[in-house]
Amino acid sequence: MIFSFTHGGRKIELDVASGVYYPREDSILLAKALMKEPVSGKILDLGCGCGFLSVLLTSRGEVTAADIDSAAVKNTKHNAEKLGLKIRVVQSNLFSNIPESFDYIVFNPPYLPVAGEDKIWSGGSTGREVISKFASQCQSHLKDLGKVFLVFSSLTGEKEVLELFKDMDCEIVARKKIPWEELLVLKATKRPKLIYEE
Ligand SMILES: C[S@@+](CC[C@H](N)C(=O)[O-])C[C@H]1O[C@@H](n2cnc3c(N)ncnc32)[C@H](O)[C@@H]1O
């Protein structure tokens, strides 16, 4: 399937392979929130799917795209090559193959509270299984004042998700009501280490 969008006055067409997430309202809400921010530097697009956010973010900085799913990795590599864009693409379960730190990490994770094996949708029975692991690992992969942009649903639990990121400075920067749920974009900033001098 083809997913097309306009960016910088240019129409861009992405191929979306079978079984790979076709960008939807959540992807678009996150994309719009990111385009309003001064995103720059080293950027990680975690759970890249077909590479929609990675492609957009190449206009802002040096992009690494990662996904647990080999089909998504192949799909993002294909779209980057087709568009002549430089994107480093790695297969990784969260940060398992990503040792370095970033200025920005963007993630449209599986957040729906449905138990099951579908890694695209299923965030386990609470919807927060992947988000919770991500929250406990992300600060080790962020530079000081580095930022996470994460999209999730009211079905995932707004208060509960904010609690997972309580060690960071959090703000909800976008909301959109869709049938049955509201989508939200969290911006979480890593606090710098305090250095005391005598
Ligand atoms: C909802 S899709 C988002 C795709 C794309 N970023 C977008 O916004 O259109 C979630 C993606 O996260 C990936 N994913 C799920 N669990 C993951 C994990 N533990 N580590 C890395 N990627 C993961 C899935 O394979 C899927 O491609």
The ligand as a Gaussian input file, in Angstrom:
#p B3LYP/6-31G(d) Opt

LIG

0 1
 C        1.852000       1.832000      16.294000
 S        3.235000       1.296000      15.327000
 C        3.991000       2.875000      14.923000
 C        4.681000       2.904000      13.564000
 C        5.176000       4.285000      13.118000
 N        6.140000       4.865000      14.041000
 C        4.010000       5.246000      12.957000
 O        3.837000       6.128000      13.823000
 O        3.276000       5.124000      11.981000
 C        4.278000       0.636000      16.626000
 C        5.629000       0.094000      16.144000
 O        6.412000      -0.235000      17.298000
 C        7.101000      -1.443000      17.049000
 N        7.448000      -2.035000      18.341000
 C        6.636000      -2.706000      19.201000
 N        7.316000      -3.094000      20.282000
 C        8.597000      -2.648000      20.128000
 C        9.788000      -2.754000      20.907000
 N        9.793000      -3.387000      22.086000
 N       10.921000      -2.187000      20.425000
 C       10.928000      -1.552000      19.224000
 N        9.839000      -1.436000      18.428000
 C        8.683000      -1.967000      18.883000
 C        6.111000      -2.248000      16.196000
 O        6.756000      -3.291000      15.488000
 C        5.505000      -1.175000      15.311000
 O        6.221000      -1.032000      14.103000

